[in-house]
Amino acid sequence: MGSAVWTASAVNYSHWFNVNIGFILFIIGFLNTVTNQVLIKHWDWPRFVGEICYVLFFSYFVNLFVAGFNAVGIGHLPIIVRAILSCVGIIFFCVAISLYQRANILMHPNDDTTNILRFFYLHKNAVAAQLIDFIPPIAAIIIAFAVTGNLLAVNVGTIFSILFNGLIIQTADKLVWPTLKHNFKTLEPKKD
């Protein structure tokens, strides 16, 4: 019933190139990590290495969850149940993103991108940051569709994610553990 837009783009490229989705998610994460270094305007090795490590584990665990969901038959549930599960899953991960973006200990590079956009460029606007961050995967999905003629993992959940990710994150910032404040650090380069 659709997944978050970055994952949907990965699914389309995974099928296009006939490679494991975890590998595609790692490549996307690596590109996001490099993009983040450009966005913060200096090279931050701890941030870079931390994000690469996060992506390694994340891409591996996505493969495990895909196998697990397939094994328990999630894909065979009635369409309305799958649509609800997809949207509820997005709500849960948006709340989780809100929490760990505020803690800012270690993040998926894509979530760090939205934080960087939000705090460096968009006057703390989570909705705008999320929408801008969705431009590359939407373009990737369009390219994959144009080449393959297939549109995979794009459905109700993807539209829900595009429309509401930023709003859910911003709302969770206020309602879920509101005393946890954004610990956004820029790690400015040392001045000689």
Secondary structure by P-SEA (a helix, b strand, c coil): ccccaaaaaaaaaaaaacccaaaaaaaaaaaaaaaaaaaaccccaaaaaaaaaaaaaaaaaaaaaaaaaaaaccccccaaaaaaaaaaaaaaaaaaaaaaaaacccccaaaaaaaaaacccccccaaaaaaaaaaaaaaaaaaaaaaccccccccaaaaaaaacaaaaaaaaaccccccccccccccccccc
